[in-house]
Amino acid sequence: MLYHVTMDVNIPRDLPADERADILAREKAYSRDLQRQGKWRHIWRVAGQYANVSILDVQDNAELHEILSGLPLFPFMEIKVTPLLRHPSAIREDDS
Ligand SMILES: O=C(O)CC1=CCC(=O)O1
């Protein structure tokens, strides 16, 4: 199943710099691993915001929840999920 996910990040200003750097490094490794697995298909920065728009391709709601709640930045994110399905007018065969 495909999901459109928006992640707004809000890291507290008083978080120690070394802790912040550690979380960001783990976040990057975690998302890159999922991208390599094909589960995290797209990640885009939202211009002018500390936020991203992502497309995830996972088995079901339970797997999506497991992945999102495992994000190192999860405690500092507001996440919105929209389930997607193929549009009847879509012409790309390799994109569902
Ligand atoms: O910087 C972000 O948008 C948060 C994030 C999610 C996955 C990742 O690598 O960074």
The ligand as an ORCA input file, in Angstrom:
! r2SCAN-3c Opt
* xyz 0 1
  O      14.562     16.287      7.972
  C      13.453     15.724      7.963
  O      12.542     16.022      7.188
  C      13.220     14.555      8.887
  C      13.625     13.307      8.264
  C      12.880     12.207      8.052
  C      13.702     11.201      7.431
  C      14.967     11.896      7.327
  O      16.012     11.447      6.856
  O      14.882     13.154      7.822
*
